[in-house]
Amino acid sequence: QVQLVESGGGLVQAGGSLRLSCAASGSIFSIRTMGWYRQAPGKQRELVATITSAGSTNVADSVKGRFTISRDNAKNTVDLQMNTLKPEDTAVYYCNARIMIVATTRWDAYWGQGTQVTVSS
């Protein structure tokens, strides 16, 4: 089984920065894509940013230029550097990964439990 554990959430003032980290562990053979999604109260979960094992990124327009996603393939970790945070960035941030576990040939989606990011004005 695979576990994704997020860290780095917290309370920050508008204009500040936070760095989220996600570590994948377990019977991992390969990780295709890792990324971050977020869900604000009363809203649907939305994509924030993703990154492939080759380093190709997909970043939501709402955070482009402020957030940077990065990845360490050797450590099976993905980070989200969040700068110039706005109150509308307040949400639970979830780590997501497309992972092939050992002894399989399928890619499955895994989710972390989420970490709260609160941006005060």
N, C-alpha and C positions, 0 to 999 in steps of 0.2 A: 504494500500500500504506500501511497505518497502523502506527505504532509507539506502544506505551505503555511509558513508562519510569518506574519507581518510584524513590523516594529517601526517605531519612529513617530507615531502619531502623537498628537497633543494639542495644546491650546497655544495659539500664537496671535499676535496682533496683526491687523491688516498691514500689508507691506513687508511682513516678515517672511521667514523661510523655514521650511522643514524638509527633512530628508527621510523618506520612507524606504524601508528595506524589506525584502521578502526572500526567505530561504526555503528551497525545496529539498526535501530529504525523503529517503525511502528506497525502494527497489527501482531506481531510475535507470533506464537504459539511455534515453535521450530526451531532451527537451527542445521542442521545435520553436515555440513562441512563449514568451512570458510578457505579462503586462499588468496594467492597473486599471480597475474600474472603480467607480464611485456611485454611491447612492445617498442622496439627500432625503430628508424626511418628506414624505408625500410624493416623491418623484421616483421614476424608474431608474434602474441601474444604467449607467452610461459608461462608454469607453473613455478612458483618459489617455492612455498611451500603451502601445505594445512594441515589442522588439523581438526580432527573430534571432536565431543562433548566429546568423551571419551579420547581424548588426543593423538590419533594415528596420526602420522605425515608422510607426504610424501614431500621430499625435492629434488629439482633438483640437479643433480650431479654438475652442474656448480657453485652452491652456497653452497654446502654441506661443513660443517666445518666452514663457515663464517657467514651464516645467521641462525637465530634461530626464529622459529615461536612459538607463545604462544597465549593463549586464556583465556578469562575470561567469562565463560558461564553465570554467573549471570549478567554481564554488557553487554552481547552481543557484545563484542569487540574482536578483534584479532590484535596482534602486530607482527611486523617483525623487529627483531633486526639485523641490517646489519653491520657487522664488516669487516675490511680489504677490504674496497671497492676498486674496480678496475674501470678503465674507461669503460670497457665493460659492467659494471653494469648500465651504463647510459640508462635510459628508463623511460617511463611512467609506473608507478606501479598501478595496479588496484586491488581493493579488490573484492572478489567474495564470495558468500555465497549461500548455498542450504537451502532454508527456506520454512517452512510450515506456511502459515498465518492462522490466526484464522478462524474457521468455514470451513476449507477445509481439504482434505486428500491427497493433492498433494504436491510434492516438486518442487519448482521453483528456477531457478538460478537468482541471482541478482548481479548487478555490480555497483561499485562505479564509479565516474566520472574520477578517476585517479589522481595521484599526481606525479609530475616530480621529478626524482632523477637524478642529474648530478654530475658525478665524474670527476674531472679534474686531469690531469697528471702533 
